[in-house]
């Protein structure tokens, strides 16, 4: 794999881990050689599981397949709900969409609201690490400048992650990226109108800065099932001088337990495929990643 190129889709692994998040449900074991749907497996008997929080019918969730007046248009825009996959057309078997990467050991939706793709937005905010004099810090082994990103600690699993979240029906990606970042990393929902106004001004500056699409597609997420899966668009916004982010106070909110700046490097352990997104950003920005100066791109776990 050449530097700066998104990793090609490979076998998902986190999407086959047990127990399923937030439950004691054990997936049916799916060996590596049986993940692909093209491999025949007559004895495949996945567990059926959809969380009660989804079955309760919140506005962000679909009804069950077969419910009266629910006839989703898979593989296309279905009213305000985007049911197209960023990976291309997916198969629908017995009225249920089928995970494009392969078997997971669970059918139903688990914790996910939508049948098929569940679209998220991951804003990856970066700056250069600087010393007390304001100079960029250089890693002593790689000789490259150290890049930092804003990470949140998820309340649901305790893992550090990019402060992203779900794209609302009909919402533009750019709006979702800014909304999720402000809610999770700045606690915007708890701010006064005056504070929100000033925050919005700085956020507009930040989100008009140098940026690029890091990744777009399927995510190997522990919430995925055979019939529902996570997809994301991860975008890096870089504050070159650090001035904008200095004017914004980090404060955990919404689904975040904590929020902080984290140094980027290969030892990072993050939620789902987030470490791989971070690696791509480090390569794009020419920042430190590996402590081995002779190591270029690391072939990591596929997204």
C-alpha positions in Angstrom: 0.0 0.0 0.0 1.5 3.3 -1.0 1.7 6.3 1.4 -1.4 8.5 1.7 -3.8 6.0 0.0 -6.8 4.8 1.9 -6.5 1.2 2.9 -8.6 -1.2 0.8 -11.5 -2.9 2.3 -10.5 -6.1 4.1 -12.1 -8.6 6.5 -13.9 -6.9 9.3 -12.8 -8.1 12.8 -14.3 -5.7 15.3 -17.7 -6.5 13.6 -17.3 -10.1 14.8 -16.3 -9.5 18.4 -18.4 -10.7 21.4 -20.2 -9.9 23.5 -22.2 -7.5 21.3 -21.8 -3.9 22.8 -24.1 -3.1 25.6 -25.3 -6.7 26.0 -24.4 -10.2 26.9 -25.2 -11.5 23.5 -22.6 -13.7 21.9 -22.2 -13.7 18.2 -22.1 -17.0 16.3 -18.4 -17.6 15.5 -17.4 -16.6 12.0 -13.9 -17.8 11.0 -11.9 -15.7 8.6 -12.5 -18.1 5.7 -16.3 -17.9 6.1 -16.7 -14.1 6.3 -17.2 -13.6 2.5 -20.8 -14.2 1.4 -19.5 -15.8 -1.8 -18.2 -18.7 0.4 -21.0 -21.2 0.8 -21.9 -22.0 4.4 -25.1 -24.0 4.8 -24.7 -24.4 8.6 -24.4 -20.6 9.2 -26.8 -19.8 12.1 -26.4 -16.2 13.2 -28.0 -14.9 16.4 -30.9 -12.5 16.0 -30.5 -9.4 18.1 -31.9 -5.8 18.0 -31.6 -3.7 21.2 -34.7 -2.7 23.0 -33.7 0.9 22.7 -34.0 0.5 18.9 -37.2 -1.5 19.1 -38.8 1.2 21.2 -39.1 3.2 18.0 -37.1 6.4 18.6 -37.2 8.9 15.7 -33.7 7.9 14.6 -34.6 4.3 14.1 -36.5 2.3 11.4 -39.4 0.1 12.2 -38.9 -3.7 11.9 -39.0 -5.2 8.5 -42.6 -6.4 7.7 -44.3 -3.6 9.8 -47.3 -2.1 8.0 -46.5 1.0 5.9 -42.8 0.4 6.2 -41.4 -0.3 2.7 -37.8 1.1 2.6 -36.2 1.8 -0.7 -32.8 0.3 -0.3 -29.8 1.4 -2.4 -31.3 4.8 -3.0 -32.3 8.1 -1.3 -35.5 7.1 0.6 -37.2 10.4 1.4 -34.8 12.2 3.7 -33.0 8.9 4.7 -29.9 8.1 2.7 -29.9 4.3 2.1 -27.2 4.3 -0.6 -23.9 2.8 0.5 -20.6 4.5 0.0 -19.3 1.1 -1.0 -21.7 0.7 -3.9 -24.9 -1.4 -4.3 -25.5 -4.0 -1.6 -27.7 -7.1 -1.9 -31.1 -7.4 -0.2 -32.1 -10.9 0.9 -35.6 -11.7 2.2 -36.3 -8.0 2.5 -33.2 -7.4 4.6 -30.0 -5.6 3.3 -26.8 -7.7 3.6 -23.6 -6.4 5.0 -21.3 -5.7 2.0 -18.2 -6.9 3.7 -19.6 -10.2 4.9 -20.9 -12.2 7.8 -20.8 -10.9 11.4 -22.5 -13.7 13.4 -25.6 -11.5 14.2 -28.7 -10.6 12.2 -31.1 -7.8 13.0 -29.8 -4.3 13.8 -28.2 -4.5 17.2 -27.8 -0.9 18.4 -28.1 0.6 15.0 -31.2 2.5 13.9 -31.2 2.0 10.2 -31.5 -1.2 8.2 -28.5 -1.1 5.8 -26.0 1.7 6.0 -25.9 4.0 9.0 -24.1 7.2 8.0 -21.7 9.0 10.3 -19.5 12.1 10.1 -16.0 12.1 11.8 -14.4 15.6 12.1 -10.7 15.1 12.7 -9.3 18.4 14.1 -5.5 18.8 14.2 -2.8 21.2 15.1 1.0 21.1 15.6 2.3 20.3 19.0 4.4 23.3 20.2 6.8 24.0 23.0 6.6 26.9 25.5 8.2 29.2 23.0 5.6 28.4 20.4 8.0 26.3 18.2 6.8 23.0 16.6 8.0 20.0 18.6 10.0 17.4 16.7 9.9 13.8 17.6 13.5 12.7 18.6 13.5 9.4 16.7 11.5 10.1 13.5 12.7 13.7 13.1 9.2 14.8 12.1 6.9 17.4 13.6 4.4 16.0 16.1 0.7 16.4 15.1 -2.1 16.5 17.7 -5.8 15.8 17.3 -8.9 16.3 19.5 -10.1 13.0 21.0 -13.1 12.2 23.2 -13.6 9.3 25.6 -16.8 7.6 24.7 -19.2 7.0 27.5 -20.6 3.8 26.1 -17.4 1.8 25.9 -14.7 4.0 27.5 -12.5 4.0 24.4 -10.9 7.2 23.0 -12.2 8.2 19.6 -12.7 11.0 17.1 -15.6 13.2 18.2 -18.1 12.2 15.5 -21.6 11.0 15.2 -24.6 10.2 13.0 -25.7 12.4 10.1 -29.3 13.4 10.5 -31.8 12.7 7.7 -31.4 15.5 5.1 -28.4 17.0 6.8 -25.4 18.1 4.8 -22.1 16.5 5.7 -20.4 19.8 6.4 -23.2 20.7 8.9 -23.0 17.3 10.5 -19.2 17.5 11.0 -19.5 21.0 12.6 -22.5 20.0 14.8 -21.0 16.8 16.1 -17.7 18.5 16.9 -19.3 21.3 18.8 -21.7 19.0 20.7 -19.1 16.4 21.8 -15.9 18.4 22.1 -17.2 21.9 23.1 -20.4 21.0 24.9 -22.3 23.5 22.8 -25.7 22.2 23.9 -25.1 23.6 27.4 -23.8 27.1 26.3 -25.6 30.4 26.6 -26.7 32.2 23.4 -23.8 34.7 23.7 -21.3 31.8 24.1 -22.8 30.0 21.2 -22.5 33.0 19.0 -18.8 33.5 19.7 -18.2 29.7 19.4 -20.0 29.7 16.0 -17.8 32.5 14.8 -14.6 30.5 15.6 -16.0 27.3 14.3 -16.8 28.9 10.9 -13.1 30.0 10.8 -11.9 26.5 11.7 -14.2 24.7 9.2 -13.0 27.0 6.4 -9.4 26.1 7.0 -7.3 23.7 5.0 -9.1 20.3 5.0 -9.3 17.1 3.1 -11.4 13.9 3.0 -9.5 11.2 4.9 -11.8 8.3 4.3 -15.3 7.6 3.0 -16.9 4.1 3.3 -17.6 1.1 5.4 -16.3 1.1 9.0 -15.3 -2.0 10.9 -17.4 -1.2 13.9 -18.4 -3.5 16.9 -22.1 -2.5 16.4 -22.3 -3.9 12.9 -24.5 -6.8 12.0 -25.4 -8.8 8.9 -28.2 -6.3 8.2 -27.0 -3.0 9.6 -23.6 -1.4 9.4 -21.7 1.8 10.0 -20.3 4.0 7.2 -18.5 7.3 7.6 -16.9 10.3 6.0 -13.9 11.4 8.0 -12.6 14.9 7.2 -9.5 16.5 8.6 -9.6 20.2 9.4 -6.1 21.6 10.3 -5.4 24.7 12.4 -1.9 25.4 11.2 -1.1 28.2 13.6 -3.2 26.8 16.5 -4.7 30.2 17.1 -8.3 29.3 16.4 -8.3 26.3 18.7 -6.7 28.4 21.4 -9.8 30.5 21.4 -12.1 27.5 21.9 -12.4 25.9 25.3 -12.6 22.1 25.1 -15.4 20.7 27.2 -16.9 17.2 27.0 -20.5 17.0 26.1 -23.3 14.8 24.6 -21.8 11.3 24.4 -18.3 12.2 25.5 -16.9 11.5 28.9 -13.7 13.4 28.5 -12.0 15.5 25.7 -8.4 16.4 25.2 -5.6 16.9 22.7 -3.7 13.7 21.9 -0.3 13.3 20.3 -0.4 11.3 17.1 1.7 8.2 16.8 1.5 4.5 15.9 0.9 3.4 19.5 -2.5 5.0 19.5 -5.4 2.6 20.4 -8.7 4.0 19.4 -12.3 3.1 18.8 -13.4 1.2 15.7 -11.1 2.2 12.7 -10.2 5.6 14.1 -6.5 4.9 14.5 -6.3 4.1 10.8 -7.9 7.5 9.9 -5.3 9.2 12.1 -2.5 7.4 10.4 -3.7 8.6 7.0 -3.8 12.2 8.3 -0.2 11.9 9.7 1.0 10.8 6.3 -0.9 13.5 4.4 0.5 16.2 6.7 4.1 14.8 6.8 3.9 14.4 10.5 5.4 11.9 13.0 3.8 8.5 13.0 6.4 5.8 13.6 9.4 5.9 15.9 11.4 4.0 13.2 12.6 6.7 10.8 13.2 4.1 8.1 9.6 3.0 8.2 7.4 4.7 5.7 3.8 3.6 5.6 2.6 1.0 8.0 0.2 -1.5 6.6 -2.4 -1.4 9.3 -5.7 -3.2 9.9 -8.0 -2.4 7.0 -10.9 -0.2 7.5 
